[in-house]
Structures are given as structure tokens and as C-alpha cells.
Amino acid sequence: MKLLRRLIPCALVIISLVIVSPLFYGCSGGDSLNRFHQLLKLIPSEYKDSPEALVLTDLASYYEDYGISLTDSEGKPITLEEYINFIRENEIRIALGGSDITGYGRQAMSGTTQVNYVGYDFTSLDAEIQTGSSPVNVVAAIGRYDPKSTRDALSHQDEWPFWAVDAYTIEEYRGVTIHSWGDGFEIHMTDRVVPPHIDKLGRARPLAVTDKYLFYAPSLEAIKLMIDASQGKTESLADLPEFAAIADGLSELNAYTALIGNESLANGDPELTGTYPGPRLKKFVTFGSGLGEDSKGIYMALVLYHESADDAESNISLLEQRIADTNSIFEDIPWSEIVTDTEIRVDGNLLLAKLYTDSLSLWTIIPYGRDILLLHET
């Protein structure tokens, strides 16, 4: 459906061009492997009011479930091109990525997230979270990193712009080495996507890695707040019940990648004049939408966090009505043509649903496209 093809941000999910039969897959479950919840522990609670949705990706579960190895037959790390080729050759519809700083994103093939520049590459990444609006957006990751390798890589500065060499400093904070290059907001348009890790706008933002985590932000203060959150020194998003419950629900629904946002992101375009059609859901506090696949096919994983169990229960039938009787606002396509089957249930004040679909981008159009599948009371 052309409505949905154009909406998925290519930095978040790389879509394979082939279609395959449904597969018997599901994320590796259990609290110990709930990486969505672990990712929330890396982000300070100050980001709860971000106007942008959180973007979370559990690559480790995805790799395991789809039989993707990041090493070749000799045990050497594969290249990103080999990873993409494996996805295509095995006709895997869902192909996940991440940000430039973790080795994915739009600059992945030509970028600087390489062992010789930053001490790691995309094969080090297990899970990632991004949040905030550019230029104040932040990235945190779970993976297999080596602070010494990063320090050693950053000691080789022959390919750096002169200003990056002059500005480079390191600082120890709570046992973590933070690498910085002065003002992380400063733009150098003549030096873009060059070592050490300068982005497409010519910015060199602070970077820190531990043996388990990566932190990337526009300022030292933001990096330190993330380190504080990861060590339990300050409140994280995982300490907020509405965010923790959504993350746990998405993990239970076996989503590989997901968005978590405030209810206002799921209520259509606030500047639209006129009235949206159809019944409205009972108000919820936060929501999560994700992408998964099981024996029945591709589905959008949906989790709504309500103030009461009664509201959650009421929203089962209301959501079913919206799917049956209303349209997507983009091209007036009925939701019943986009959502081919549903599994909806309630657990306390959580509504959890699998909305089966042929689209790989349905999970993104609520916050990014402002579509009104989840139109609700205010």
C-alpha cells in the first residue's frame, strides 16, 4: 500500500525488497533478556516529556531468532555488506538497523563507525535506544565494547580535522572515560562524516563506552546524566511505571523494534480543523508500537498504558470498532484493509495487541504520520 511505504524512517528499519512466508519466530523472552527495559535504565527520567518518541531496538533477539551470525566460518566479524546480503539471500522481510554512531544509519556503509576509528563497529551492538529532537537527541546502547580499544583508536589522529585534534579531551566520570571535542553543537560543514566520528553536519559529539554500554549526546552534561542513570545514581525512564510497563509489554509481545511515546503523539494532527470520524478510545497515558513476526505473519505490537483497568478493558472493543469502521486519513484506506487480523487482550491497566498486517511500517505511522488509529478522549 503506497500509504505505508513512504512513512518508515530508513534510519530505523531497513526493509528488504522480497516477501517470504510467515516464520516461526519470537524474541527470546524472560526478564533477564528484556532489553527494552534495560535500555530505559540508560535514559534519565528528564526525557519523559520529550516531544519525540523513544526508539528502541533489540538486535540481539532478532539475530538469534532469525539465525543471523555476526561472524563468518572462521570466527571473524562480518562486514555490513555481508549482513545486508544475508538478509536478502534468506528473504528476511524485517531488517533492523540503528544510528550512525552504533554503525548503522544512513552513513553506515561510508561512515566512521569502524574499529580503527572508534574501537568498535556494528557487530558490537546488541540493543539501542534513541530519544530527543535533533540537535539535542541522545543515543545509548547495550553491547560488547572495550574502553581500551576505543581509547587506542582515538589516539590515532592523522585523519582528523585540525580543530578536532586541538579540541580533543578525555574526562573520567564515575569510572567511565568520556571523550569530547569541545562544543557538541558546533557545526563544521567542510568536515562531514570524517574521523574520528564526525557526523553529517560536521559535529563531533561526546562519546563514552564501558564494557557493556555506549553513550552519545551533544554535551558532557547529557552524557553524565546517562551514566548516572545507568548506575542508579539518578532516576531513569525505567523507574517510571508507565514507561516500564510499556517496555515490558513490548517485550512480552516479542517486538524487535519499537516506539514509546506520550498519548498526545497518538491523537492525530493537533492543527487539523474539523472533527475526526469514529468512536474514540478511552484515554491512555503512554503507548508503545513495535514490529514483530510469528507463525501468523508480520504484526504491529501495540501496548497502551491506562490510568485504570476499566479503561483498558473498554478499549478492546473500541479499538476493534476503529479498525472495522474507520479509515487511515492519508488516502482514505479502511483500517480493515491494512490490519488483516488481531489478537487483543488486557493485563491490568495495560492493553496488549498484535495487529497483523502486510505492512512493515504500520508501527511508525502513529507518531510520525499522525494517523488516527489510536484516536482517544482527551
N, C-alpha and C positions, 0 to 999 in steps of 0.2 A: 504494500500500500504506500503510495507516494507520500501520504500524510506523515508516515512514521519514518521513512527512510532518511529524511533530511534532518532529523532532530537530534540524533545521538551525537554527543561531542566526541570527536575522534580521539581526543586525548584520554578519554576514559575507557572506551571499549573499541577494539579493532575488530571489525566484522568480516568474517570470511565470506567469500563470494559464492560458496557452494552450500547446498542444502542436503542434510542427511536425515536418516530415520531417527526417531527418538531413541535415547540411550538410557541405560540403567545406571544413573549416576546420582550421587548425593554427597554433600560436603561431609567430611569426616567430623562427626559431632562430638559431644561431650564438653563439659565446662572447661577442661584443660586446653581444648583446642578451639575455644570460642574466640577467634582472633578479632572479630568485630568489637567485642567487649574489651579485649586487651588494647586495641587501638584507641578506644575512648580514654584510656588511662594516660595517654600521651598528650592529650589536649587539655589545657586549662579550662575551667568552667566559664571563664570570661567569654569564651567563644559561643556560649549557648544562644546568644542573641544575634549571631551573625546573619546578615541578610542573604547569605549564600548557604546552600545545603552542604552538609558534610558529604564527602565522597569516600567510601571505604571499599577496599578490595582485598579479598582473601585469596592470594595467588597460590599459597601452599596447598590448600584443599583442592583448588582447581587442578594444579599439576598432578596431585595424587589421583584424583578421580578420573581424569582423562588420560592417565598413563603418560604424562609428559616428563621426560627426564632432562635435566639441565646439564648433564654430562654425556659425552659420547662413549663409544665402546671401550675407549682407553682411559676413561675416567677424567677426561679433560673438559672444562666448561665449553658448552656450545656457544655459537655466535647468535646474535639476534636474528640474523637472516635464516639460520638453521631452525631456530624456534618458529619463525613465521612459516617456513616451508613445511615443518612438521604439522602445523595446524591445517594448512591447505591440503597436504597429501593425505591426511587422515580424515578429511572432511568434517572437521570440528567447527560447528557453527559459532559457538561462543569463543572468542579470542580476547583475552584480557591484557591490559597494559597498565600504565601508571603515569607518573610525572617524569619530566626530563631529568630531574636530579636523582631519581632512582634507576634511570636507564631506559625508560620507556618514553612516552610522549611523542610529540611531533618531530622533535630533533633527535630521536633515538638512533637512527641509522648514521647520522653525521655528527652527533653530539659528542660531548667530552666526558660522559659518564663511563669512563674506562679505567681499568686497573692502573695503567701508567699515569693517569692524570689525578684520580681521586682515591685510588686504592681499592676500588670495588667496581662491579658492573651489575647489569640487570639480574644476573644469576644469584646475587646475594640476597635478593628481596623475597620475603615471604608474605608480607601484608603491608598495606599503605593506607594512610588517611590524609585527605587534603581538606582544608576549610579556609574560609575568609575570602574577601574580594581582593583582586589584584589592585594595588601593589602590596597589600598587607596580608596576602594569603600565606599560609604556612603548610608545611608537609612534615609528617612524621612517619616512620616506617619501622617494621619489625623484620629482622633478617639475620644474616650471618656476616657480620662486619668485623674488621680488625683495625682498631685505632692506630696501631703502629704502621700498618700498610698505608693508611691514609696520610699519616704524618710524613712517612717516607716519600710518598708520591708527591706531596705538596712541597717537598724540599727541592724538587727539580723544577726550576722556574724559567728555563731557557725560552720556552714558548709563550710565556705570559706577557701581556702588555706591560709597559714600564710602570704605569700607575698602579697596577695590581701588585707588582713586586715591591714597590715603595710602601704601599698601604698594608701589606700582609702582617698580621699579628696573630698570636695564639694566647689564649687565656684558659686557665684551669678553673673549673667551677663544679663543686660537689663531685670531684673525681673525674670529670668529663672535660676533654680538651675541645675548646671552641675555636674554630678557625674563622678569622674575619678579615675583611678587606676594606675597612672604613665604612662609609655610609652605604647600606644595602639598597637604598632607594636611588642612588646616583646612577645616571644613565651615561653610557659611553657608546654612542651609535657607530663609531668606527671600529669597535671591538666587540663583535657579537658572535656567540657560540664558538668561543675560543677557550683554551686552557686558562686557568685551572677548571672552572665550571661556569664561566660567564654566560648568562642567558641571552635570549634573542633580543633583549632590549639593552644589552651591554651592562647588565647589573651583576656584581659579584656579591652575593648574599651570604651571610654567616652560615656555617655548616659544622655540625658536630656528629660524631659517631661513637658509639660504645660497641662492645662485642655483640650486642643484641638490638640496639636501636640506632636510628638515624633521625636527626632533627635539622630542619632547614627553614629559615624565616628571614624577614627583611631587617631584623635588628638583633643585637645581642640580648636586649631585654626580653624579646619574644622567645629566643632560644632558651634563656634561663628559666622562663616560666614553664616551658615544656619539660625541661629537665626536672624542675621542681615537681610538676605533676607526675612525671614518670616514677619519681622516688617517693611519692606520697607526702611531699612537703607542703603541697597546696591542693586545693580541691580540683578534681578533673571532671570531665564530662561523664565519666563512669560513675561518679558519686551522685549524679542527678538521676532520680528514679525514672523519669520519663525517657531519658536517653539510654540508660542501661537496659530498660525493658525493651525498647525498640531494637537495640543491638542484639539482645538475647533472642528476640522473636525472629529476626532476620537469619540468625544462625540456625535456629530451630527449623526454619523453612528452607534451609540449605541454599541460601543465596551466595553467589560467588562475589558479586559486586553490588553496591547499594548506595542509596542516598538517604540521609536523615535530615529532616527539616522541621521548622515550626509550621503549625497549621496554616498560617497565612500564605505559605508558598503553595498550598493545595486548594486554593479557593478562587481560581480564575484570575482574570486581569482586573485589578482594582480600579483601573481607569476606564473600564468599559461602561458606556452609558446603556441603560436598559436593564432588563431582567433575564437572568439565565433560566432556562427551562428545567422542568422536572423536580422531583422531590429532593430535599436537602438532607444530607446525613446529619445525625446529631453531632454537635461539636466535639472535636478531639483536640488534644494538646499538641502532640507531635505525631509525625508519621515517618515511616520508612518504606522505600520501594527498592526492590532489587531484581536481579536476574538469575534464574536458575534453570535446571533441566533435570527431568526424571524420566521414568519409563513412559509417561504420557506425552512428554514433549517439553518445549520451551515454555516458561511461565514467568510472569511478573510476581515476585514475592511482595506482599503488602502487609504492613503492620501499622495499626492505629492505636495510639495510647489515649485513653479517655479518663475523665475525672471519676466516672462511675462505671460499675459493671452493667448497670441497666442501659446506659447509653451504648456501650459496646454491643450488647445483645440486640438492641433496636437496630443497630447499623448493619446487621446481617441482611435483613430483608430490604432495608433502604438501599444498600449497595447493589443487591440483586435487581431492584427496580431501576436504578440508574443505568445499569448495564443493559437491561432489557428494553428500556423505554426512551433513553436519551441518546444524543449524538456527540461525537467529538466536534468541537467548534471549528476546527481548521477547515475541513472540506465537507462538513455535514455528513460524515460517515457514522452510521449507528455503531455504538459500542458493541452491540451484539455481533457485528461483523468482525470486530477486532479481537474481542475476547471470545474464544470458542468453547471454553469450559471453565468451571470454577470449583474450588474447594474452600469454603469459608467456615470458620469456627471462632469461638470466643474462649479466652482463658482469663478469667477475672475481668480486669478493665482493658484487656488487650483484644483487639480483633486481628486475627491472622488469616491470610488468604493466599491461595495460589490462583492467579488468573492466567489461564493457558492462552497462548497467542502464537501466531506465526511471526510476530514482530520481535526483533531484538532490541527495539528502542522504546517500547511502551513504558518501561520503568523510568525513563528520563523525562517524558513529556509533561508530567505534572508540574514539577518545579521549573523546568526550563522553558516549556512551551505554554505554561499557564493554562493547560487544558482542565476541563471541569469534571472529570470522572469522580473526584472526591469533593465536589461542591457540598458545603456544610453550613450549618447555622453558625451565626457569629455571636 
